[in-house]
């Protein structure tokens, strides 16, 4: 999991740069990175990312979308 974290970080950074901070793919990237942090034993990095992603998902995808739930 530790080796995956930098790849997810790079992917999220590129998505944000190309698509903007509220694009659906960016939100999914935030969730993916948070899961990678969690798997790597870094909940202190996962939790803030999830706390930022959830309101974006609600606003962009709606409250009943699978990524929001």
C-alpha positions in Angstrom: 0.0 0.0 0.0 2.9 2.4 0.7 4.1 2.2 -2.8 0.6 2.9 -4.2 0.2 6.2 -2.2 2.5 8.3 -4.4 0.8 7.0 -7.6 -2.6 8.0 -6.2 -1.2 11.4 -5.1 0.2 12.1 -8.6 -3.0 10.9 -10.3 -5.2 13.2 -8.1 -2.9 16.2 -8.7 -3.1 15.7 -12.4 -6.8 15.3 -12.4 -7.3 18.5 -10.4 -5.0 20.4 -12.8 -6.7 19.1 -15.9 -10.3 18.8 -14.8 -10.8 21.3 -12.0 -11.2 20.7 -8.3 -14.9 19.7 -8.4 -14.9 17.3 -11.3 -16.4 13.9 -10.6 -13.2 12.1 -11.5 -11.3 14.3 -8.9 -13.8 13.3 -6.3 -13.3 9.6 -7.1 -9.5 10.3 -7.0 -9.9 11.8 -3.6 -11.7 8.6 -2.3 -9.1 6.4 -3.9 -6.2 8.3 -2.3 -7.9 8.2 1.1 -8.3 4.4 0.8 -4.7 4.1 -0.1 -3.7 6.2 2.9 -5.9 4.0 5.1 -4.4 0.8 3.7 -0.9 2.3 4.4 -1.8 2.9 8.0 -2.1 6.7 7.6 -5.6 7.5 8.9 -4.4 11.0 9.8 -4.1 11.7 6.1 -7.2 9.7 5.0 -9.7 11.4 7.3 -9.2 15.0 6.1 -9.3 13.9 2.5 -12.6 12.1 3.1 -14.0 15.1 5.0 -13.2 17.3 2.0 -14.5 14.7 -0.6 -17.9 14.0 0.9 -19.4 17.6 0.6 -18.0 17.8 -3.0 -19.7 14.5 -3.8 -23.0 15.6 -2.3 -23.0 18.8 -4.3 -21.7 17.4 -7.6 -23.1 13.9 -7.7 -26.1 14.1 -5.3 -26.8 12.5 -2.0 -27.8 9.1 -3.4 -24.9 8.6 -5.7 -22.8 5.5 -4.9 -19.6 7.6 -4.5 -21.4 9.9 -2.0 -22.9 7.0 0.0 
